[in-house]
Amino acid sequence: MAFATRQFVRAASSAAATAAAKKLIIKHVTVIGGGLMGAGIAQVAAASGHTVVLVDQSDEILKKSTKGIEESLKRVTKKKFADKPEAGAEFIEKTLKNLTTSTDAAAVVHSTDLVIEAIVENPEVKNELFKRLDKFAPDHTIFASNTSSLQITNLANSTTRQDRFGGLHFFNPVPMMKLVEVIKTPMTSQKTFESLMDFSKAVGKSPVSCKDTPGFIVNRLLVPYMMEAVRLFERGDASKEDIDVAMKLGAGYPMGPFELLDYVGLDTSKYIIDGWHSLEPNNPLFAPSPLLNKLVAEKKLGKKTGEGFYKYK
């Protein structure tokens, strides 16, 4: 009898271990932040059959987000269902049925598998959000941040679920860009990492993996490149126009570095480089730029303000 009991205990333990190691199949997603990135993430998740709740602070913001998603879906269907308008209309209807909105994040995370945060790039605000939601989300729920520049580890430390926390860095515009950077911190479990990779594939993206290093892969290479272009210009070695032409015609880039800086926003670029400089003050790649600082101080932030390195009508 004792032998049978031991066998039963071993079998139960083995089953529990197997269940614990099993990847989470993500079906229900909560996206926090109704801006361009958050709305884009909500769109691709809903379009791929996930049940999605998009959360922001006001109904007015959410109405604008939903309208933007509807317009984006129409553009997608024009290409995807060019010869099948009825199928396109059905695709839009199904996608929108999968999407709801809310202004109460704590109330909706109790039944979600994955929380994706896509709010302002402010570590204090993000940490406060994750700390609060950690109290309401189920144990199995994975938390992920769409941050492009902040350390995932620091965000994870605001919760009690460091093993169920990772980075999901989508690119703008989300419906068009195929890449997702999946960030694994030293505490992220393999089960969580695999679940995030699977989710990225399920929403039609091509995921790449990276450790929790400043800028991950793309921005770690892209931001220093743009900053080096600014330094080249600051030294008077070449004009910004010639630098842009050289990189477009010589390297095949769709935009030159100054065009890209204006597109991204000079304030955003400054915020990223300042953050990295504070982490690694002796790294020359992360050195601040006096010219960039001057333009930001003058509120010349790029295309969104009508002037940055170039003027826009």
N, C-alpha and C positions, 0 to 999 in steps of 0.2 A: 504493500500500500504506500509506504514511504517512497519507494522507487517511482511509483506511478505519479505521486505528488511532485517529486523532483522533476520528472519528465514534463509534467504539465507546466510547472513554473518556468522551465527552460524554454518550452515552446512559446509560452506567453511573452517571455522576455525577448525572444527572438522576433516575434511578430511585432512587438512594440518598437524594437530597434529598426526593423524594416520600415515600419510606418514613419518613424522619425526621420529616416534617411530619404524617404520618398519625396520627390519634387512636388511642390505645390502647383497645381494646375490653376492658373489665374483666370477667373471668369468675371468677377465683379471688381471694377476699378473706380477709385475716387481720385479726381484730379483737382488739386487746390490751386486756384489762380486762373482767371478767365481772360488773360491777355493773349497775345498772338501765340505764344508757345503753349500755354495751357489749353487754349481752344483747339490748337492743332493736334495736340496729343489726344485730347478727348475725341476729336473727329476720327483719327485713324484707329483708335481703340473701339469706338462704336461701329465704325465701318467694317471691322473685322469680327463682329459678332459678340463683343464684350458688352456687358451691362455697365454703363458709365454714369457717374454723377459728377457734374462740373460744379465746383464751389467757388464763390467769391463773396465780397462783402455786401453787395447790393443787388437787387433785382434789375436795376438799370444797367449795371455792368454785364450781368448775365444775359439780358435781352440783346445787348450789343454783340456779345460773344456768340450767342445762338444764331443771330442774323449773319454774322461773319462765317460761321460754319456752314450755314445753308448756301451762301454764295460760293463758298469754296467747293462744296459738294457739286454744285451745278457746273463749275468749271471742270471738275474731275470727270463728271459724266459725259461732258461734251467730247472728251478725248477717249474715255474708256468705253463708252456706249454710243459712239458716233453714228452707227447704223441701226441702233436699237433704242430709240427714245423711250419706249415703254419699259424696257429693262432698266434704263437709267432712272426713270421716275420711281420704279420699285426699289432700286438701290438707295435712293435718297430717303424714301419713306421708311425703309427698314433701319437705316442708320439713325435717323432721328427718333425712331421708336426706342432705340437702345440708349438714348441720351436723355437724362433729366438734369435739372439744376437745383441748387440749394444755397442758402446763405448761412447754414448751420453745419459746419464741418463735423463737430463733435457728434451730432445726431445721426449723420449718415455713415460714419466710418465703422459703426458696430457690425455692419454686415458686408464689409469689403475684404477682398483678398490682397489688394495692392493700393497703397496711397502714393500718388506721385505729386510732389510739391513743385510748383512752377511760379513762385511769387518773386517779389523784389530781391535783388542780390544783396541782402543785408543779413549777416550771420545771426545777429541778435533776434531779428524778427523770425527767421527760419527756426532757430533753436526754440523759441517760445512756442511756435506752432507745433513742432514735433513733440515737445514736452507735454503739451496739452492733449494732443491726439493720442499719445501713447497710453493715456489713462482710459480711453474709450474704445480703442481698436482691439479686436480679439487677438489672442496669443499668436495665431497663425499668420496674421496680417504682416505683409512686407511693406516697409517704408522705403521710398526712393526719392532722391532729389534730382531735379533737372539742372542744378547749378552748373555753370560753365567755368567757374574760377575758384570756388570755395572748397575747402577740404571736407570730404565726405565723412571722414573719421570724427571730426569735431562736431558735425551735425548729429552723427549717430550717438555720440556721448551724451546728448541731451535726452536720450531715451533709455529704456531698460531692455531694448531689443537690438543691441548692437550686432548680433548674429543674423538678424532679419532686416538688415539695413544696407542699402547700396546706392550707387549712382546710376541714373538713366539719363544720359545727356543726348537729347534730341537736337536736331539742327533746323534752322528756320529757312524757308517755310516747311513745317513738319510734313504736310501731305506730299510734298515733292521730294524732299531730301531723304535719301535711302539709309543714311548712316545713323546708328545709335552707338554711343560709347557706353559700355557697361562697366561700372567701376566697382572693384572688389577691395574693401578695406581689409586690414589684418584680422578683423573680427567677423567679417561676412562669412557665413557658412557656405559650404559647397552647394548645399541644397538651395539656398537662397540665390546664389549666383546662377545656378543652372535654371532656376525658375525665371529669373530676369532675362537670361539669354533666350529662353523659349518664348517668353512674352514678346520680346523684341521681334523675333521671327514671325510670331503669330500676327503682329500688326503690319507685316509686310516690309520690315526693315532688315538691313544687313548689320548685325551687331559685331563690334570689335571689343576686345577686353583690354583693360588697362588697370594698373595699380593706382592707388590714391596719391598721385603725384601732381604738382601744380599744373593746371591746364589740360591734364590728361594727355591725349595724343595730339589732336588737331590744334587746339589753342596753344599748347606748349611749343609747337613749331610755328604757328601762324603769328601769334602776338609778338614774339621777339623779331620775326622777319619784318613785320610792319614797323616796329620800333627802330630797327636798324635802318630802314628806309628814311625815317624821320631824321635820324642822326646824320645820315649821308647828306640830306638836304640842309640840315643845320650847319654842317661844316662848309657848305657851299661847293661840295664836290659835283653836284648835278642839280638841275631844276626838278621840282616835283613832277612837272609834265613829262620830262624826259625819263625820269625813273619809272613812271607809270607805263609809258610807251615801251620802254625796254623790257619790263616784266611781262607785258602782254604779248609782245611780238617775239621776244627772246626766250621766254619760259613757257609761253602758251597759257598764261593765266587769264581768266575771263575779265578780271579787274586788276588795275594796278594797286599798289599798297595804299596810296593816298585816297583813291576812289573807294577802296574797301574800308578804310578808317572812317571816312565820311558816312558810308553806308551803315556801318556797325554803330557809330556814335562815338565821338571823341571822349565823352564823359565815361562811357562804358569801358573804352580801352584804357583810359587813365585809371579807373577804379581797379581793373584787373592788374595792371602793371604795378600800381601802388601796393596792392595786397601781396603780390609775389615779392616785391622789394622788401617789405616788412618781414617776410619769412626768410628770405635769403639776401640780406643787404650787401653781401660781397660778390654776388653773382652779376657780372657786367651785362648779361642778357636782360636783367630785370631793372636796369638803371632807369630812373625817371627821365623825362624829356622836358627841358625848359620851354620849348616851343609848344608842345602839347599842353603843358600846364597853363601857359599864357592864353591859348585859344579857349580852353575850358573856362578859365576865369572870366573871359570876355563873353561867355555864353555862346560861343561859336562852336556848336556841337556836331556839325555835319548837316546832312540832308534834312533832318527833322527840324532844324532851326533856320534853314535857308542858307547857311554858310558854315564852312569848316575850313579845310584846306582849300576848297573851291567854293565859289558862290553858286547858288541855285535859285532859279526864278520861281 
